[in-house]
Amino acid sequence: MSSIFVFPGQGAQAVGMGRELYESNAAARAVFDEVDDALNQKLSDIIFNGPMEELTLTANVQPAIMATSIAMLRASGENVPEFVAGHSLGEYTALCAAGAISLSDTAKLLRVRGNAMQTAVPVGMGLTAVILGLDIDTVRDICAKTDCDVANDNCPGQVVISGAKEVVEATMEKLKEAGAKRAMPLALSAPVHCRMQEPAADAMRNALESVNIDTPKAKFISNKTADIMTNPDDIKDELIYQMTHGVRWRESVLKMHELGITDMIEIGPGSVLTGLCGRVCPEINAKKMEI
């Protein structure tokens, strides 16, 4: 039997997440305090008290979800198992959990990442949408013809596309014609995991030059390769690459099963990854970490 800890991406946030842990657990409190110090901002106050509009700003929500996830992990007292993985920004959390990046550096990198993603594309110029009811190959074929990007391959029948607003809108219509049950824009302030984020990739390349990444103490399953990645230089390249390329989550979960992983424990706000696992590979026992 093998276990994996997985960490969620943007969209899992809620005002008040982690507040009870902060008030009752010294290890969790130390995480939020260290992130506040690293960012020179009382981010914990925004996390615990809102308003939601401020929490969901990309520059705030990314370190906020990471901080809450790491606080939950450290409050649990659990040792990191043989494997870790994360969805999009959750990769940073996974690498922090596995000792590859310090908590302080992770918070700073995610602040850079959030700001860079927001400034890379003027508001209203990009769009991200979820497509339900079509297989990944059909979505990829149509996106190739419309010059749209596949942002997330989440599970069978759920794919996220991203890019310029008019391109995504046209692609949504093509996908509906091809049999998609639903094609819905997502409430994100910037398009994600697409070529429009090339300026953000450059910003992350610059930021990562001054950050030390160690070999993870757990086997890290990458969004880029849907396979184990442990070399620090490869990990740096991965964190740049993921800005402009899609998250291969469905394939990553299948790789977990192939590697003999029997238990997936989701750590952080929400339970999106637990639900996706059930749709990709019900043979894996997926559950939320209870603190």
C-alpha positions as CSV (number, residue, x, y, z in Angstrom):
1,M,0.0,0.0,0.0
2,S,1.3,3.5,-0.9
3,S,-0.2,6.9,-0.2
4,I,0.0,10.3,-1.9
5,F,-0.8,13.7,-0.5
6,V,-2.4,16.0,-3.2
7,F,-2.9,19.8,-2.9
8,P,-5.6,21.9,-4.7
9,G,-5.4,24.8,-7.0
10,Q,-7.2,28.1,-7.4
11,G,-10.9,28.0,-6.9
12,A,-10.9,26.1,-3.6
13,Q,-10.8,29.2,-1.5
14,A,-13.3,30.4,1.1
15,V,-13.2,33.3,3.5
16,G,-12.5,31.9,7.0
17,M,-10.5,28.8,5.8
18,G,-7.9,27.8,8.4
19,R,-9.1,30.3,11.1
20,E,-10.0,27.6,13.6
21,L,-6.7,25.9,13.1
22,Y,-4.9,29.2,13.6
23,E,-6.7,29.8,16.9
24,S,-6.2,26.3,18.2
25,N,-3.0,24.9,16.8
26,A,0.5,26.3,17.3
27,A,2.0,24.6,14.2
28,A,-0.8,26.0,11.9
29,R,-0.4,29.5,13.5
30,A,3.3,29.4,12.8
31,V,2.6,28.8,9.1
32,F,0.2,31.7,8.7
33,D,2.6,34.0,10.6
34,E,5.6,33.0,8.5
35,V,3.6,33.6,5.3
36,D,2.5,37.0,6.6
37,D,6.2,37.9,7.3
38,A,7.4,36.6,4.0
39,L,4.9,38.8,2.1
40,N,5.1,41.8,4.4
41,Q,1.4,41.7,4.5
42,K,-1.3,40.5,6.9
43,L,-2.6,38.0,4.4
44,S,-4.0,35.9,7.2
45,D,-6.5,38.7,8.1
46,I,-7.8,38.6,4.5
47,I,-8.0,34.8,4.6
48,F,-9.9,34.7,7.8
49,N,-12.1,37.8,7.4
50,G,-12.3,38.7,3.8
51,P,-13.8,40.4,2.0
52,M,-14.1,37.7,-0.7
53,E,-13.3,40.2,-3.4
54,E,-9.9,40.8,-1.9
55,L,-9.2,37.2,-1.1
56,T,-9.9,36.1,-4.7
57,L,-7.4,38.6,-6.2
58,T,-5.0,36.3,-8.0
59,A,-2.0,37.7,-6.1
60,N,-3.7,36.9,-2.7
61,V,-5.6,33.7,-3.4
62,Q,-2.6,31.7,-4.6
63,P,-0.4,32.1,-1.4
64,A,-3.6,31.9,0.6
65,I,-4.5,28.5,-0.6
66,M,-1.0,27.3,-0.2
67,A,-0.7,28.6,3.4
68,T,-4.0,27.0,4.4
69,S,-3.0,23.7,2.9
70,I,0.5,23.7,4.6
71,A,-1.1,24.8,7.9
72,M,-3.5,21.8,7.7
73,L,-0.7,19.4,6.9
74,R,1.5,20.6,9.8
75,A,-1.4,20.7,12.2
76,S,-2.2,17.1,11.4
77,G,1.3,16.0,12.5
78,E,1.4,13.5,9.6
79,N,4.6,12.7,7.9
80,V,4.7,13.3,4.1
81,P,4.2,9.9,2.4
82,E,6.1,8.4,-0.5
83,F,4.4,10.6,-3.1
84,V,3.0,14.1,-3.5
85,A,1.3,16.0,-6.3
86,G,-0.7,19.3,-6.8
87,H,-3.0,20.8,-9.3
88,S,-1.6,23.9,-10.9
89,L,-0.6,26.2,-8.0
90,G,-0.9,23.1,-5.8
91,E,2.4,21.9,-7.3
92,Y,4.1,24.7,-5.3
93,T,2.3,23.5,-2.1
94,A,3.3,19.9,-2.9
95,L,7.0,20.9,-3.3
96,C,6.9,22.9,-0.1
97,A,5.3,19.9,1.8
98,A,8.1,17.7,0.4
99,G,10.8,20.0,1.6
100,A,11.9,21.1,-1.9
101,I,11.1,24.8,-1.4
102,S,10.9,26.7,1.9
103,L,7.6,28.0,3.1
104,S,8.8,31.6,2.8
105,D,10.1,31.2,-0.7
106,T,6.9,29.4,-1.8
107,A,4.8,32.3,-0.6
108,K,7.0,34.8,-2.4
109,L,6.9,32.8,-5.6
110,L,3.1,32.5,-5.6
111,R,2.8,36.2,-5.0
112,V,5.0,36.8,-8.1
113,R,3.0,34.1,-10.0
114,G,-0.3,35.7,-9.1
115,N,0.7,39.2,-10.1
116,A,2.4,38.0,-13.3
117,M,-0.7,36.1,-14.4
118,Q,-2.9,39.1,-13.8
119,T,-0.7,41.6,-15.6
120,A,0.1,39.2,-18.6
121,V,-3.3,39.6,-20.1
122,P,-5.4,42.9,-20.0
123,V,-8.7,42.4,-18.2
124,G,-11.4,41.3,-20.6
125,M,-8.9,40.1,-23.3
126,G,-8.7,36.4,-22.1
127,L,-11.2,33.7,-21.1
128,T,-11.2,30.3,-19.5
129,A,-14.0,27.9,-19.9
130,V,-14.9,24.4,-18.8
131,I,-16.2,21.8,-21.3
132,L,-18.4,19.0,-20.0
133,G,-19.3,15.8,-21.8
134,L,-16.6,15.5,-24.5
135,D,-13.4,13.3,-24.5
136,I,-10.0,14.9,-24.4
137,D,-9.1,13.9,-27.9
138,T,-12.1,15.6,-29.4
139,V,-11.5,18.8,-27.4
140,R,-7.8,18.8,-28.5
141,D,-8.7,18.3,-32.1
142,I,-11.1,21.2,-32.2
143,C,-8.8,23.4,-30.2
144,A,-6.0,22.7,-32.7
145,K,-8.3,24.0,-35.5
146,T,-9.4,27.1,-33.6
147,D,-5.9,28.0,-32.1
148,C,-7.3,27.6,-28.5
149,D,-5.3,26.0,-25.7
150,V,-6.3,23.1,-23.4
151,A,-5.6,24.3,-19.9
152,N,-6.7,21.3,-17.8
153,D,-7.4,17.7,-18.6
154,N,-9.2,17.0,-15.3
155,C,-11.1,13.8,-15.7
156,P,-13.2,12.0,-18.3
157,G,-15.7,14.5,-19.6
158,Q,-14.2,17.6,-18.0
159,V,-11.7,19.7,-19.9
160,V,-10.8,23.3,-19.4
161,I,-9.8,25.5,-22.3
162,S,-8.2,28.9,-22.3
163,G,-6.9,31.8,-24.5
164,A,-8.1,35.0,-26.2
165,K,-11.7,35.7,-25.4
166,E,-13.0,35.6,-29.0
167,V,-11.1,32.4,-29.7
168,V,-12.4,30.7,-26.6
169,E,-16.0,31.8,-27.3
170,A,-15.7,30.5,-30.9
171,T,-14.2,27.2,-29.7
172,M,-17.1,26.8,-27.2
173,E,-19.6,26.9,-30.0
174,K,-17.6,24.4,-32.0
175,L,-17.5,22.1,-29.0
176,K,-21.2,22.4,-28.4
177,E,-21.8,21.5,-32.1
178,A,-19.5,18.4,-31.5
179,G,-21.7,17.2,-28.6
180,A,-20.5,18.9,-25.5
181,K,-23.2,18.8,-22.8
182,R,-22.1,22.2,-21.4
183,A,-19.5,24.8,-22.2
184,M,-19.3,27.5,-19.5
185,P,-16.9,30.4,-18.9
186,L,-15.2,30.3,-15.5
187,A,-15.0,33.3,-13.2
188,L,-11.3,33.8,-13.4
189,S,-9.7,37.2,-13.8
190,A,-7.0,35.9,-16.2
191,P,-6.8,33.0,-18.7
192,V,-4.7,30.2,-17.3
193,H,-2.2,27.7,-18.6
194,C,-2.2,29.1,-22.1
195,R,0.2,30.8,-24.5
196,M,-1.1,34.3,-23.5
197,Q,0.7,33.7,-20.2
198,E,4.2,33.8,-21.8
199,P,5.0,37.1,-20.0
200,A,4.1,35.4,-16.7
201,A,6.4,32.4,-17.6
202,D,9.2,34.9,-18.1
203,A,8.5,36.5,-14.7
204,M,8.6,33.0,-13.1
205,R,11.9,32.2,-14.9
206,N,13.4,35.4,-13.3
207,A,11.9,34.7,-9.9
208,L,13.1,31.1,-9.8
209,E,16.7,32.1,-10.6
210,S,17.2,33.3,-7.1
211,V,15.3,30.5,-5.3
212,N,16.9,27.3,-4.0
213,I,15.1,24.1,-4.9
214,D,16.2,20.9,-3.2
215,T,15.4,17.3,-4.2
216,P,11.9,16.6,-2.8
217,K,11.8,14.2,0.1
218,A,8.8,12.5,-1.6
219,K,8.3,11.5,-5.2
220,F,6.7,14.4,-6.9
221,I,4.3,13.7,-9.8
222,S,4.4,16.5,-12.2
223,N,1.6,18.3,-14.1
224,K,4.0,18.5,-17.1
225,T,4.9,14.9,-17.5
226,A,2.2,13.1,-15.5
227,D,5.2,11.1,-14.1
228,I,7.7,11.3,-11.2
229,M,10.0,14.3,-11.3
230,T,12.7,14.7,-8.7
231,N,15.6,16.7,-10.3
232,P,15.6,20.3,-9.0
233,D,16.6,21.7,-12.4
234,D,13.7,19.8,-14.0
235,I,11.3,21.1,-11.4
236,K,12.3,24.7,-12.1
237,D,11.7,24.1,-15.8
238,E,8.3,22.5,-14.8
239,L,7.2,25.5,-12.8
240,I,7.9,27.8,-15.8
241,Y,6.4,25.4,-18.4
242,Q,3.1,25.0,-16.5
243,M,2.4,28.7,-17.0
244,T,1.8,28.3,-20.7
245,H,0.8,24.6,-20.9
246,G,-2.1,22.4,-19.6
247,V,-2.4,20.5,-16.4
248,R,-2.4,16.7,-17.1
249,W,-4.3,15.8,-14.0
250,R,-6.3,12.8,-15.5
251,E,-3.1,11.2,-16.7
252,S,-1.4,12.0,-13.4
253,V,-4.1,10.1,-11.4
254,L,-3.8,7.1,-13.8
255,K,0.0,7.2,-13.2
256,M,-0.6,7.1,-9.5
257,H,-2.6,3.9,-9.9
258,E,0.1,2.5,-12.2
259,L,2.7,3.2,-9.5
260,G,0.7,1.2,-6.9
261,I,-0.7,4.2,-5.0
262,T,-3.8,3.0,-3.1
263,D,-4.7,6.0,-1.0
264,M,-5.0,9.7,-2.0
265,I,-5.3,12.2,0.8
266,E,-6.4,15.7,-0.3
267,I,-5.0,18.5,1.9
268,G,-6.3,22.0,1.7
269,P,-9.6,23.8,1.2
270,G,-12.4,22.1,-0.8
271,S,-12.5,18.6,-2.1
272,V,-12.2,19.0,-5.9
273,L,-9.4,16.6,-6.3
274,T,-11.1,13.9,-4.2
275,G,-14.1,14.1,-6.6
276,L,-11.9,14.0,-9.7
277,C,-10.1,11.0,-8.5
278,G,-13.4,9.1,-8.2
279,R,-14.1,9.8,-11.8
280,V,-10.6,9.0,-13.1
281,C,-9.7,6.0,-11.1
282,P,-12.2,4.7,-8.5
283,E,-9.7,2.0,-7.5
284,I,-7.7,4.7,-5.6
285,N,-9.2,5.4,-2.1
286,A,-9.5,9.2,-2.2
287,K,-10.5,11.3,0.8
288,K,-10.0,14.6,2.5
289,M,-7.6,14.9,5.4
290,E,-9.5,15.3,8.6
291,I,-7.8,17.5,11.2
